Amino acid sequence: MPASTPAPATPVTSASPALPPLRIGPITVDTPVVLAPMAGVTNAAFRRLCRESGAGLYVAEMLTSRALVERSPESFRIIAFEPDEVPRSVQLYGVDPTTVGAAVRLLVEEDRADHVDLNFGCPVPKVTRRGGGAVLPWKRDLFAAIVRAAVDAARPHGVPVTVKMRKGIDEDHLTYVEAGLVAQDAGVAAVALHGRTAADYYSGTADWDAIATLKEAVTDIPVLGNGDIWSAEDALAMVAHTRCDGVVVGRGCQGRPWLFADLAAAFAGSDVRVRPGLREVAQVVRRHAELMVDTFGDEGKALREMRKHMAWYLKGYVVGGETRAQLGLVSSLAELDDRLAGLDLDQPYPGEAAEGPRGRAGSPKRPILPYGWLDSRELSEEFRRDLHEAELSVSGG
């Protein structure tokens, strides 16, 4: 096991695998686990830590199709994969079929990706108010056109396309079953469902029953479940409850890249789990920071990007408020070393206090929609002209 990964605290036991390998087109994922793209989190540094912990499909940060077609430097940083990173997985966000198709063609013709995921899960108001993200499948003709454009562009190169979506706009405007069937008919290789609506945002409890419903409806391709997987036991429970073909993990791995070791063990039928003491956590934090410097090529920027991770890594450990605040302001590797050395590194794993929900949650939010968006399931010319403004660099959902 790599030095960056805390050692397991319990022995491996043998049992039958919980699920077979996940097959997404020509890609076989031995452990049926996907790292959800998270803006500012799932960059090359964090993906390496996760890959070193366990097998899975590790998706890069979401990027907009328009920015990629315009060849923005930031887009090309996001899709700069390490030589040993296979398969190379990219998530695209887009609202215009022509632009999405052009972005996928760029990726496959220039051999920059082995897998393309389409994001229809973003609940952020600045996107939904323009009809993008999680509210876009309401316009069924637009949704179908985007998915077909991506699949048609990728097919000649044998690159699979998948779709990640939410249940719908709110409980009165659900789209997930119809969208899943449309995506299947369009030729996607898998669909993933986050068991929340746009209105739910990240609040409450994910609706695993909806994932089960989608699995019953979509029978020709894998269906993946997303939402409230904070532990390997949660992943096994989701599979048992929904009969889904794999799981997508987002916030649950923030500050815990070793969660993928737990997931790999659980899906292999083992009860081995990683339970790091604070010294081991500090070692992972230091390695994460080094990898961030490599990723950004700028120590100051890398350490600023690390700041958000500190509270996630330290969740549950006894660390004073002032020390936490100082770690959240580090600006160099040397300063990070000083702060980490001042911790009580002999602390053992704190158990339940280090587990459970992390990251953003908040409360339900009434989705902000374009005026008249719900009047029709079809796209008007006026909306068609305005939708390009929804292509913003925001986190997926």
Secondary structure as GFF3:
##gff-version 3
##sequence-region A 1 397
A	DSSP	beta_strand	22	24	.	.	.	ID=ss1
A	DSSP	beta_strand	27	29	.	.	.	ID=ss2
A	DSSP	beta_strand	33	35	.	.	.	ID=ss3
A	DSSP	alpha_helix	44	53	.	.	.	ID=ss4
A	DSSP	beta_strand	57	58	.	.	.	ID=ss5
A	DSSP	beta_strand	63	64	.	.	.	ID=ss6
A	DSSP	alpha_helix	65	69	.	.	.	ID=ss7
A	DSSP	alpha_helix	73	78	.	.	.	ID=ss8
A	DSSP	beta_strand	89	93	.	.	.	ID=ss9
A	DSSP	alpha_helix	97	109	.	.	.	ID=ss10
A	DSSP	beta_strand	115	120	.	.	.	ID=ss11
A	DSSP	alpha_helix	125	128	.	.	.	ID=ss12
A	DSSP	three_ten_helix	133	138	.	.	.	ID=ss13
A	DSSP	alpha_helix	140	154	.	.	.	ID=ss14
A	DSSP	three_ten_helix	155	157	.	.	.	ID=ss15
A	DSSP	beta_strand	161	166	.	.	.	ID=ss16
A	DSSP	alpha_helix	176	186	.	.	.	ID=ss17
A	DSSP	beta_strand	190	194	.	.	.	ID=ss18
A	DSSP	alpha_helix	208	217	.	.	.	ID=ss19
A	DSSP	beta_strand	223	226	.	.	.	ID=ss20
A	DSSP	alpha_helix	232	242	.	.	.	ID=ss21
A	DSSP	beta_strand	246	249	.	.	.	ID=ss22
A	DSSP	three_ten_helix	251	253	.	.	.	ID=ss23
A	DSSP	alpha_helix	259	267	.	.	.	ID=ss24
A	DSSP	alpha_helix	278	296	.	.	.	ID=ss25
A	DSSP	alpha_helix	299	314	.	.	.	ID=ss26
A	DSSP	alpha_helix	321	327	.	.	.	ID=ss27
A	DSSP	alpha_helix	333	341	.	.	.	ID=ss28
A	DSSP	three_ten_helix	351	354	.	.	.	ID=ss29
A	DSSP	three_ten_helix	373	375	.	.	.	ID=ss30
A	DSSP	alpha_helix	381	386	.	.	.	ID=ss31
A	DSSP	three_ten_helix	387	390	.	.	.	ID=ss32
###
